[in-house]
């Protein structure tokens, strides 16, 4: 079972049938599962650019795989890919009507599951604060009913690709690429569920899109925990620049304010975390704060993606350009 982009919280990630998410930065094993499938049962999913890896996994308009598309809107069924069978139905009604499915796919499923579990292990990051270690710690200490939120940017790979969502956990995240979504979503979640732990992941540029919502949090008494992955750049745009025009970075470097002073002005507990080893204690203090918390994490621009540094990205692009000449 594979979740659509940022719908991984709708499936119990601890189930042995869960194999990952078909979204931005799609892992290779997820793409292979979809590409090599004989039959795809797509329930309540839009088969657009993101879920199909840029329309590379399904032939358009007639997929090679036998496609069964279930969606509540008749305008989605067949909009991009023509299904062998289209069913207009809501996901709950369809699931209730679906009978037992039997097949000889256990080995295939086990390989997919093993690949997803392996993908949760990221190498050490070249950064003062190592987000691989931070996310591993969060997986251990966050409660089962935690609510995670995020905006848009390369930093979202950590809550989206390296966290296990159990049946009670929830993810609030934009599918539209909207920067700044994470903080107001976290405040709203804390208003709706004040008893639950709410953690917002934000990039430094992403945070500054809506940081004034800390005022809303203070006003209504609904302060979440905010982790600012502060690398001083607009990471996603910088990555595109380095891949397409290596060494020609323009307009993606930022001069940031002191986020801890800003957060304290809004009444939040705030700390700057300079080293990975300092994070567990800082997060423990954030968890017991009655005024919410903002942790400003020192992240190196080199740690732009979990498995490729910014310098490696640039070198690969330069090598590709040289080979094409």
C-alpha positions as CSV (number, residue, x, y, z in Angstrom):
1,X,0.0,0.0,0.0
2,X,1.4,3.4,-1.0
3,X,0.0,6.8,0.1
4,X,-0.5,9.7,-2.2
5,X,1.5,12.9,-1.6
6,X,1.2,14.0,2.1
7,X,-1.5,11.5,2.8
8,X,0.8,9.1,4.6
9,X,-1.0,9.8,7.9
10,X,-4.2,8.2,6.5
11,X,-2.5,4.8,6.6
12,X,-1.0,3.1,9.6
13,X,2.7,3.3,8.8
14,X,3.4,0.5,11.3
15,X,1.2,-1.9,9.2
16,X,3.3,-4.5,7.2
17,X,1.5,-3.5,4.0
18,X,2.6,0.2,4.1
19,X,5.5,0.8,1.7
20,X,5.8,4.6,1.4
21,X,4.5,7.8,-0.2
22,X,4.2,8.7,-3.9
23,X,5.1,12.4,-3.7
24,X,7.8,15.0,-4.3
25,X,11.2,13.4,-3.9
26,X,9.7,10.0,-4.5
27,X,11.9,7.2,-3.3
28,X,13.2,4.8,-6.0
29,X,11.5,1.8,-4.5
30,X,8.1,3.6,-4.6
31,X,8.5,4.4,-8.2
32,X,9.5,0.9,-9.0
33,X,6.4,-0.6,-7.2
34,X,4.1,1.6,-9.2
35,X,5.9,1.2,-12.5
36,X,6.2,-2.6,-12.2
37,X,2.7,-3.2,-10.9
38,X,0.2,-5.3,-12.9
39,X,-2.8,-3.6,-11.3
40,X,-3.1,-0.3,-9.5
41,X,-6.1,0.4,-7.3
42,X,-6.1,4.2,-6.8
43,X,-8.5,5.2,-4.1
44,X,-9.3,8.9,-3.7
45,X,-6.0,9.9,-5.4
46,X,-5.5,12.5,-8.1
47,X,-3.2,11.0,-10.7
48,X,-1.3,14.2,-11.4
49,X,2.3,15.2,-11.8
50,X,3.3,14.5,-8.2
51,X,1.8,11.1,-7.7
52,X,3.1,9.8,-11.0
53,X,6.6,11.2,-10.8
54,X,6.1,13.8,-13.5
55,X,3.8,11.4,-15.6
56,X,6.7,9.0,-15.9
57,X,5.2,6.0,-14.0
58,X,1.9,5.7,-16.0
59,X,1.6,6.0,-19.7
60,X,-0.8,8.8,-20.6
61,X,-3.6,8.5,-21.5
62,X,-3.6,4.7,-21.5
63,X,-1.5,3.2,-18.7
64,X,0.2,-0.2,-19.2
65,X,-0.9,-1.2,-15.8
66,X,-4.5,-2.2,-15.2
67,X,-5.8,0.9,-13.5
68,X,-8.9,0.9,-11.2
69,X,-9.6,4.5,-10.2
70,X,-11.9,5.2,-7.3
71,X,-12.8,8.9,-6.6
72,X,-15.8,10.8,-5.3
73,X,-15.6,13.3,-8.3
74,X,-16.5,12.0,-11.8
75,X,-14.2,14.8,-13.1
76,X,-11.1,13.2,-11.7
77,X,-11.8,9.7,-13.1
78,X,-10.1,9.6,-16.6
79,X,-9.0,13.2,-16.4
80,X,-5.3,12.2,-16.9
81,X,-5.2,8.4,-17.3
82,X,-8.0,6.3,-18.7
83,X,-8.8,3.6,-16.1
84,X,-9.8,0.0,-17.0
85,X,-12.5,0.5,-14.4
86,X,-13.7,3.9,-12.9
87,X,-15.7,3.9,-9.8
88,X,-17.3,7.1,-8.5
89,X,-17.4,6.7,-4.7
90,X,-16.0,8.1,-1.5
91,X,-13.1,6.3,0.0
92,X,-15.0,5.3,3.2
93,X,-18.0,3.9,1.3
94,X,-15.7,2.0,-1.1
95,X,-13.6,0.5,1.6
96,X,-16.7,-0.7,3.5
97,X,-17.9,-2.4,0.3
98,X,-14.6,-3.9,-0.6
99,X,-14.4,-7.6,0.1
100,X,-11.2,-9.6,1.0
101,X,-8.5,-9.5,-1.6
102,X,-6.3,-12.6,-2.0
103,X,-3.2,-13.0,-4.1
104,X,0.3,-14.3,-4.2
105,X,2.1,-10.9,-3.6
106,X,3.6,-11.5,-0.1
107,X,7.2,-11.6,-1.3
108,X,6.7,-8.4,-3.5
109,X,5.1,-6.7,-0.6
110,X,7.8,-7.7,1.9
111,X,10.5,-6.3,-0.4
112,X,8.6,-3.0,-0.7
113,X,8.2,-2.8,3.0
114,X,11.8,-3.6,3.7
115,X,12.9,-0.9,1.2
116,X,10.7,1.7,2.9
117,X,12.1,0.8,6.4
118,X,15.6,1.1,5.0
119,X,14.7,4.5,3.5
120,X,14.1,5.8,7.1
121,X,17.8,5.6,7.8
122,X,19.6,8.7,6.6
123,X,23.4,9.1,6.7
124,X,24.9,11.6,9.1
125,X,24.4,15.1,7.7
126,X,27.2,17.6,7.2
127,X,25.6,20.2,9.5
128,X,26.0,21.6,13.0
129,X,22.6,20.2,13.8
130,X,22.1,16.8,12.1
131,X,18.4,16.5,11.1
132,X,18.8,12.7,10.6
133,X,19.7,12.4,14.3
134,X,17.0,15.0,15.3
135,X,14.3,13.1,13.4
136,X,15.3,9.8,14.8
137,X,15.1,11.3,18.3
138,X,11.6,12.7,17.6
139,X,10.4,9.3,16.4
140,X,11.3,8.0,19.9
141,X,10.0,10.8,22.1
142,X,6.9,12.1,20.4
143,X,3.5,10.7,21.5
144,X,1.5,8.4,19.3
145,X,-1.2,11.1,18.7
146,X,1.3,13.9,17.7
147,X,0.3,16.4,15.0
148,X,3.1,17.4,12.6
149,X,2.8,20.4,10.3
150,X,5.0,21.9,7.7
151,X,5.1,24.5,4.9
152,X,7.0,24.0,1.7
153,X,10.7,23.5,1.0
154,X,13.5,20.9,1.0
155,X,13.3,20.8,4.8
156,X,9.9,19.0,4.6
157,X,11.7,15.8,3.6
158,X,12.3,15.2,7.3
159,X,8.7,15.1,8.6
160,X,7.4,13.7,5.3
161,X,9.9,10.9,4.6
162,X,11.6,10.1,7.9
163,X,8.7,9.8,10.3
164,X,6.3,6.9,11.1
165,X,2.7,7.9,11.3
166,X,0.6,5.6,13.5
167,X,-3.2,5.5,13.4
168,X,-3.5,8.4,15.8
169,X,-0.8,10.7,14.4
170,X,-1.7,13.4,11.9
171,X,0.2,15.4,9.2
172,X,-1.0,18.9,8.1
173,X,0.9,19.9,5.0
174,X,0.1,21.7,1.7
175,X,-0.1,19.8,-1.6
176,X,0.1,23.1,-3.5
177,X,3.7,24.0,-2.5
178,X,2.5,26.9,-0.3
179,X,5.3,28.3,1.8
180,X,4.3,29.5,5.3
181,X,1.5,26.9,5.8
182,X,3.0,25.1,8.7
183,X,2.8,27.7,11.5
184,X,-0.8,28.8,11.1
185,X,-1.7,25.1,10.6
186,X,0.0,24.3,13.9
187,X,-1.8,27.1,15.7
188,X,-5.1,25.9,14.3
189,X,-4.3,22.3,15.3
190,X,-3.5,23.5,18.9
191,X,-6.8,25.4,19.1
192,X,-8.7,22.3,17.9
193,X,-6.7,19.8,20.0
194,X,-5.1,21.7,22.9
195,X,-4.3,18.5,24.7
196,X,-2.1,17.1,21.9
197,X,1.5,17.8,21.1
198,X,1.8,19.9,17.9
199,X,5.2,20.3,16.2
200,X,5.7,22.6,13.2
201,X,8.7,22.1,10.9
202,X,9.6,25.3,9.1
203,X,12.5,26.5,7.0
204,X,13.9,30.0,7.8
205,X,12.4,31.5,4.6
206,X,9.2,29.5,5.1
207,X,8.8,30.7,8.7
208,X,9.1,34.3,7.7
209,X,6.2,34.0,5.4
210,X,3.8,33.8,8.3
211,X,5.9,34.3,11.5
212,X,3.4,37.0,12.6
213,X,1.0,34.2,13.4
214,X,2.9,33.8,16.6
215,X,0.9,36.8,17.6
216,X,-2.3,34.8,17.0
217,X,-0.9,31.9,19.0
218,X,-0.2,34.3,21.9
219,X,-3.6,35.9,21.7
220,X,-5.6,32.6,21.8
221,X,-3.2,30.7,24.1
222,X,-2.5,28.0,21.5
223,X,1.3,27.9,21.1
224,X,2.8,24.8,19.3
225,X,6.4,23.8,19.2
226,X,8.2,25.3,16.1
227,X,11.4,23.9,14.7
228,X,13.1,26.3,12.4
229,X,15.6,24.6,10.1
230,X,17.8,27.7,9.6
231,X,20.2,27.3,6.7
232,X,20.2,30.9,5.5
233,X,19.0,30.0,2.0
234,X,15.8,29.3,0.0
235,X,16.8,25.7,-0.3
236,X,14.5,24.4,-3.0
237,X,15.1,27.3,-5.3
238,X,18.8,27.1,-4.7
239,X,18.8,23.4,-5.5
240,X,17.0,24.0,-8.8
241,X,19.6,26.7,-9.6
242,X,22.5,24.4,-8.8
243,X,21.1,21.5,-10.9
244,X,20.3,23.6,-13.9
245,X,22.9,26.4,-13.7
246,X,25.7,25.1,-11.4
247,X,27.6,27.8,-9.6
248,X,25.2,30.6,-10.8
249,X,23.1,31.1,-7.6
250,X,21.0,34.2,-7.6
251,X,18.6,35.7,-5.0
252,X,18.4,32.6,-2.7
253,X,20.7,33.7,0.2
254,X,19.0,35.4,3.2
255,X,20.1,37.6,6.1
256,X,17.9,36.4,8.9
257,X,16.8,38.1,12.1
258,X,17.4,36.6,15.5
259,X,14.5,34.2,15.6
260,X,14.8,33.6,19.4
261,X,14.4,37.3,20.1
262,X,11.4,37.5,17.8
263,X,9.8,34.5,19.4
264,X,10.4,35.8,22.9
265,X,8.7,39.1,21.9
266,X,5.6,37.0,21.1
267,X,5.8,35.4,24.6
268,X,7.3,32.0,23.4
269,X,10.0,30.0,25.0
270,X,12.9,30.2,22.5
271,X,16.4,28.7,22.1
272,X,19.1,28.6,19.5
273,X,20.4,25.0,19.0
274,X,24.0,25.0,17.7
275,X,24.8,21.3,18.0
276,X,23.1,18.0,17.5
277,X,23.9,16.9,21.0
278,X,22.1,19.9,22.4
279,X,18.8,19.1,20.7
280,X,17.3,16.5,23.0
281,X,17.5,18.7,26.1
282,X,16.2,21.7,24.2
283,X,13.3,19.8,22.9
284,X,12.5,18.4,26.3
285,X,12.3,22.0,27.6
286,X,10.1,22.9,24.7
287,X,7.7,20.0,25.5
288,X,7.1,21.3,29.0
289,X,6.8,25.0,28.1
290,X,3.4,26.4,28.8
291,X,3.9,29.2,26.2
292,X,4.9,27.1,23.2
293,X,8.4,27.1,21.9
294,X,10.6,28.1,19.0
295,X,13.8,26.2,18.5
296,X,16.2,27.8,15.9
297,X,18.3,25.0,14.5
298,X,21.7,25.7,13.0
299,X,21.6,23.9,9.6
300,X,24.4,24.0,7.0
301,X,23.4,24.9,3.5
302,X,25.4,21.8,2.4
303,X,22.8,19.6,4.1
304,X,20.3,20.5,1.4
305,X,19.0,16.9,0.9
306,X,19.5,13.8,3.0
307,X,21.6,12.0,0.6
308,X,23.3,14.6,-1.6
309,X,25.1,17.7,-0.4
310,X,24.9,21.1,-2.2
311,X,28.5,20.7,-3.4
312,X,27.8,17.2,-4.7
313,X,24.7,18.5,-6.5
314,X,26.8,21.2,-8.2
315,X,29.6,18.8,-9.1
316,X,27.1,16.4,-10.7
317,X,25.5,19.2,-12.7
318,X,28.9,20.4,-13.9
319,X,29.9,16.8,-14.9
320,X,26.7,16.4,-16.8
321,X,27.3,19.7,-18.7
322,X,30.9,18.7,-19.5
323,X,29.7,15.3,-20.8
324,X,27.1,16.9,-23.0
325,X,29.6,19.2,-24.8
